[in-house]
């Protein structure tokens, strides 16, 4: 019995040795990629960088935030290889050499403190476009002004202090620019979220990745999302109510139920068509294999048509 068992072990061992060994492919891609800019795109780019480095471990990737304005400025000045930009690129920037690659979609949503004493009414009535305009124009002073009631509960409005795509896109929804927005100015997406979490009567706006927890898909603790009253009838209809989790919101963005703006494309911008092999491969990866990580990270992947259009820019 013992001899038979040993014989079986030897047969398995020898059989294992006889199996063809797959050759390890050596990755020759080396270099450095630097990115800066939009907080809106930061979590997505971090995820892409992590996955890209598993394939190309010899490529170093440095990523820093600072807002879309910084990303654009750094890219045009060639301080970084790619600027993260969460707004449309302006004609004057194209004239300076900007080449913009749409890489994913996102949206800005209005956020309030989850402990707001009027939270039920806020969620039931939602936010009209003209009311949003009044809020960020400094005309609404109470939640009664927002809801059309006699409530004297004050409303504290927050906006962004840094040049950013979130503020530009949010303002575009009601026909304004970032510089038109009034309110307490706070730096960065995390800053606005934190300010609203600490203020029971506060209202702000955030990108999806800073409004919803990526693990639970629910709004972050202390935050609630105000539904948009898109049809303006003074209440949130069933077809307008898709904010409980980020997946249902993403579906609404894809279907067009959530307006654009405040939904929009996010971009990586370079000064001229990239020449560095590592940068080219990173953009190719993002527009192909990397798209599968979009939904899981709280974003919306691009259509095949858009992907092909963006890839074609690398050949110009």
Residue, then its C-alpha position, 0 to 999 in steps of 0.5 A: x500500500x505504502x509503495x503504491x501511494x509513493x508511486x502515485x505521488x511520483x507519477x503526479x510529480x513527474x506528470x507536473x514536470x512534464x506540463x509545458x511551462x508558460x513563458x513569462x512575458x517581460x514588460x518593457x514599458x518604462x517611464x513616468x506619467x504625471x497628472x493633476x487637476x479635477x477632484x471629480x476625476x481623481x478617484x477614477x484615475x487612481x483606480x486606472x493607475x493601480x490596474x495599469x501598474x499591474x500590467x506595467x510595473x515599471x511605469x511610475x504614475x504621479x497623481x495630484x488634485x487641485x481642481x480642473x483649472x489647475x489641471x488645464x493650466x498644468x497641462x498647457x504649461x507642460x508641467x504634467x503630461x495630462x490634466x484632469x478636467x471636469x468641464x468642457x474645454x474652451x476654444x481659447x484652450x484648444x488654440x493654446x494646444x489642448x488635446x482633450x480625451x473624453x475618458x468617462x462620464x460623471x454628474x454633479x448632484x445637490x447635497x444637503x445635511x441628512x439631519x436637516x429638520x425639513x429633509x422629508x419636504x426637501x426630498x418630496x419637493x426636490x430642487x427646481x432649476x429656478x430655485x437653484x438659480x435663486x439659491x446660488x444668486x444669494x436670493x434664498x435666505x430660508x428653507x421656506x424660500x426654497x420650498x415655497x413655505x413659511x419656514x424660517x429655517x435659514x439656508x446656508x449655501x456652499x460653493x467652490x473656491x477653486x476653479x473647478x468643473x463641478x462648479x462650472x457644470x452645476x452653474x451651467x444647469x441654470x444658465x450661469x458660470x462658476x464666477x456667478x455663484x454666491x455662497x460660502x466658498x470652500x476648497x475642493x469636492x471633499x471640502x464642500x461635502x465636509x462643510x455640508x455634513x457639519x451644517x444641518x441647514x447647509x446645501x452644496x453640490x458634489x460629484x458622484x464619487x464624493x456624494x456616494x460611498x463607493x462600497x455601499x453605493x449609498x450617500x455618505x454618512x451625514x449627506x443626502x441628495x436632493x432630487x432634481x424636479x426636472x419637469x418643474x411641477x413642484x414634486x418629485x414624481x416616481x420617474x424622477x426618484x432615483x437617488x437612493x444609490x449611485x447605481x440607480x443614478x448612473x442608470x438615470x444618467x445613461x437613459x437621459x432622465x438626469x439632465x446634462x448638465x449637470x451630467x457631463x464628460x470628464x477629460x484628460x487633456x494634453x498639450x498636443x498629441x502625446x508622444x511618450x509611449x507610456x502616456x499613449x499606452x495609459x490613454x489606450x488602456x483607459x479607453x479600452x480595458x479600463x472602462x470596465x472599472x467605471x461603474x464600480x468606481x461611481x462613474x459611467x463608461x463611454x459608448x463604443x462610438x465615443x471610445x473610437x473617436x477618442x482613440x483616433x485622436x492619438x493617431x493625429 
